[in-house]
Amino acid sequence: MRVRLPRCFPAIATVLCASAGYGASTDPVDTLAKLSLEWVKIRAETVRIESDWTTQRELLNSTVKAFEERARELEAKRDLLKAKTAKERGELEEQEIENRRMAADLQKLESHLSALSARLIKLRLRLPPRLAQALELPLLSLADPTLPAAERMAHTMTVLNRCVQFNRCVTHGEEIVAPPGDAKPKLLQTVYWGLSHGYAYDKVERKAWIGAPTPEGWRWTPCHESENEIRELLATFDEKAEPKYVPVPATAGRRIETAAPR
């Protein structure tokens, strides 16, 4: 049986022989047979690889087309979803802008409340002792720098409302007072004309004091020459004397500012 070899086979055989180390003494017929066998194997493997590639290429082409079609469907859904949610997205953007504005306003409010708290804490020393004692807890809370804005606002309104209420009334009763010149505090009768001034009276020693706010704080000043008038005033409040006009001294000190800082 005759085998037809390609034209380039002699050259290929020569190269393969040289690379394989076949010497001049090797039988040419055996060498040619071996080279032919190798060529047939290589050709068969090449045909198999080309056939597999053809099959795989068709599969890959169909897969690529499926992916492209899926991508087009997803793009269409995306565009439809964008069109449907355009209004909602616009509202969300507006809400985000509003949230940023409210956050800035809240920060300003917190700064405003902190400044107001500092002024109220300083104001405590100038308040009537009875009122200052009643406001001790909310003022201590306002001194806490970590206090949330809502609680700070609540305590601030408590302090301001109590001050306004106290300023609209004449308040009398008994309380522990540390009058100047005495070694220790004592229980005295007191009466306050709002936040402006007040009177204290010692029934045992028959001494009287007039109190008023000063830049350094609330101060009791001896007023013993008006002891009778102040005693009659307190007796009227205690309903131990007939109501009548009683002239008593008063002090016009510096105005106490309770307005919020601007």
C-alpha positions in Angstrom: 0.0 0.0 0.0 1.4 3.3 -1.0 1.1 6.3 1.4 1.0 9.7 -0.2 3.0 12.2 1.8 2.7 16.0 1.5 5.3 17.9 -0.4 6.8 19.5 2.6 7.2 16.1 4.3 10.9 15.7 3.4 11.8 19.0 4.9 9.8 18.3 8.1 11.3 14.9 8.3 14.8 16.3 8.0 14.1 18.9 10.8 12.6 16.3 13.1 15.5 13.9 12.5 18.0 16.6 13.3 16.1 17.5 16.5 15.6 13.9 17.6 19.3 13.2 17.3 19.1 10.7 14.6 22.5 10.2 13.1 23.6 9.4 9.6 24.0 5.7 10.5 20.3 5.3 11.3 18.2 3.3 8.8 16.4 5.9 6.6 13.3 3.6 6.2 12.9 3.2 10.0 13.4 6.8 10.6 10.9 7.7 7.9 8.4 5.3 9.4 8.8 6.7 12.8 8.4 10.2 11.6 5.4 9.3 9.6 3.8 7.8 12.7 4.5 10.9 14.7 3.1 13.1 12.0 -0.1 11.0 11.9 -0.5 11.3 15.7 0.1 15.1 15.6 -2.3 15.5 12.7 -5.0 13.4 14.5 -4.5 15.5 17.7 -4.7 18.7 15.7 -7.9 17.6 14.0 -9.4 16.7 17.4 -8.5 20.0 18.9 -9.9 21.9 15.9 -13.1 19.9 16.1 -13.4 20.6 19.9 -12.7 24.3 19.3 -15.4 24.4 16.6 -17.9 22.9 19.1 -16.8 25.1 22.0 -16.8 28.2 19.8 -20.5 27.6 18.8 -21.3 27.1 22.5 -19.4 30.2 23.5 -21.1 32.3 20.8 -24.5 31.2 21.9 -23.6 32.0 25.5 -22.3 35.4 24.6 -25.6 36.1 22.7 -27.6 34.9 25.7 -25.6 37.3 28.0 -26.0 40.2 25.6 -29.8 39.6 25.5 -29.9 39.3 29.3 -28.0 42.6 29.5 -30.4 44.3 27.2 -33.3 43.1 29.3 -31.7 44.3 32.5 -31.0 47.7 31.0 -34.6 48.0 29.9 -35.8 47.1 33.4 -33.3 49.6 34.9 -34.6 52.4 32.6 -38.2 51.5 33.5 -37.4 51.5 37.2 -35.7 54.9 36.9 -38.7 56.3 35.2 -41.1 54.8 37.9 -39.0 56.0 40.8 -38.0 59.5 39.5 -40.6 61.2 41.7 -39.6 59.2 44.8 -35.9 59.9 44.2 -36.6 63.5 43.8 -38.6 63.5 47.1 -35.7 61.7 48.8 -33.2 64.2 47.6 -35.4 67.0 48.9 -35.8 65.2 52.2 -32.1 64.8 52.4 -31.6 68.5 51.9 -34.3 69.2 54.5 -32.5 66.9 56.9 -29.2 68.7 56.5 -31.0 72.0 57.1 -32.6 70.7 60.2 -29.3 69.3 61.5 -27.7 72.7 61.0 -30.7 74.3 62.8 -30.4 71.8 65.6 -26.7 72.5 66.0 -27.4 76.2 66.2 -30.2 75.5 68.8 -27.8 73.4 70.9 -25.2 76.2 70.8 -27.9 78.7 71.8 -29.1 76.5 74.6 -25.6 76.0 75.9 -25.0 79.8 76.0 -28.4 80.3 77.7 -27.6 77.6 80.3 -24.3 79.3 81.1 -26.1 82.6 81.7 -28.8 80.9 83.9 -26.1 79.3 86.0 -24.4 82.6 86.5 -27.8 84.2 87.3 -28.4 81.7 90.2 -26.2 83.7 92.6 -28.3 86.8 92.0 -31.7 85.1 92.6 -33.5 85.2 95.9 -32.2 82.4 98.1 -35.6 80.7 98.3 -35.8 80.5 94.5 -32.2 79.6 94.0 -32.6 76.7 96.4 -35.7 75.5 94.5 -33.9 75.6 91.2 -30.8 73.8 92.4 -31.4 70.5 90.7 -32.3 71.8 87.2 -29.4 74.2 87.3 -27.0 71.4 88.2 -28.4 69.5 85.3 -27.8 72.4 83.0 -24.1 72.5 84.1 -23.7 69.0 82.5 -22.0 69.5 79.1 -23.2 66.1 77.9 -26.9 66.8 78.5 -29.1 66.1 75.4 -30.7 69.1 73.7 -34.3 67.9 74.6 -33.5 67.6 78.3 -31.5 70.9 78.3 -34.5 72.7 76.7 -36.9 71.2 79.3 -34.7 72.3 82.3 -34.2 75.7 80.7 -37.9 76.2 80.4 -38.4 75.0 84.0 -35.9 77.6 85.3 -37.4 80.4 83.2 -41.0 79.6 84.1 -40.2 79.4 87.8 -38.4 82.8 87.6 -41.3 84.4 85.8 -43.8 82.9 88.3 -41.7 84.0 91.3 -41.3 87.5 89.8 -45.1 87.9 89.6 -45.8 87.1 93.2 -45.0 88.3 96.7 -43.6 85.2 98.5 -43.3 84.9 102.2 -42.5 82.2 104.8 -39.6 81.0 106.9 -36.2 79.9 105.7 -32.6 79.4 106.8 -30.7 82.6 106.1 -27.0 83.5 106.6 -27.2 87.3 107.4 -24.0 89.2 107.3 -22.3 89.7 110.7 -23.8 86.5 112.2 -21.6 83.4 112.9 -24.0 80.9 111.5 -27.2 80.7 109.5 -30.5 81.0 111.4 -34.2 80.6 110.8 -35.8 83.9 109.7 -39.1 85.2 108.4 -38.7 86.3 104.8 -40.8 88.0 102.2 -39.8 88.7 98.6 -41.1 91.2 96.1 -40.6 89.2 93.0 -37.0 89.1 92.0 -36.3 92.7 92.9 -35.8 92.6 96.7 -36.8 91.0 99.9 -36.9 91.3 103.7 -35.8 89.1 106.5 -36.7 89.4 110.1 -35.4 87.8 113.3 -38.2 87.6 115.9 -35.8 86.6 118.7 -33.3 89.4 118.3 -35.7 91.8 116.6 -33.4 92.5 113.7 -34.3 93.2 110.1 -32.4 92.9 106.8 -33.2 94.0 103.3 -32.0 91.8 100.4 -31.4 92.6 96.8 -29.4 91.2 93.8 -26.0 92.7 93.2 -23.4 92.0 90.5 -21.7 89.6 93.0 -24.9 87.9 94.0 -27.9 88.2 96.4 -26.9 90.3 99.4 -28.6 90.9 102.7 -28.0 94.3 104.2 -28.9 95.2 107.8 -31.9 97.4 108.1 -32.5 97.5 111.8 -33.9 101.1 111.8 -36.9 99.8 109.8 -37.4 96.8 112.1 -40.9 97.9 113.2 -42.1 98.5 109.6 -40.8 95.1 108.4 -42.3 93.4 111.5 -45.7 94.9 110.8 -45.3 93.9 107.1 -44.7 90.2 108.0 -47.4 90.3 110.7 -49.9 91.4 107.9 -48.8 88.5 105.7 -49.2 86.1 108.7 -52.7 87.6 109.2 -51.7 88.7 112.7 -52.4 92.3 112.0 -55.1 94.3 110.1 -54.2 95.0 106.5 -52.8 98.5 106.0 -50.2 100.4 104.1 -46.8 99.9 105.6 -43.9 102.0 104.3 -40.7 99.9 104.0 -37.3 100.7 102.4 -36.5 99.3 99.0 -33.3 99.0 97.0 -33.2 99.8 93.3 -30.2 97.7 92.1 -29.0 96.7 88.7 -31.5 95.1 86.4 -31.4 91.3 86.2 -31.3 90.2 82.6 -33.2 87.0 82.0 -33.7 87.4 78.3 -32.1 84.8 76.1 -28.9 85.9 74.3 -29.3 87.0 70.8 
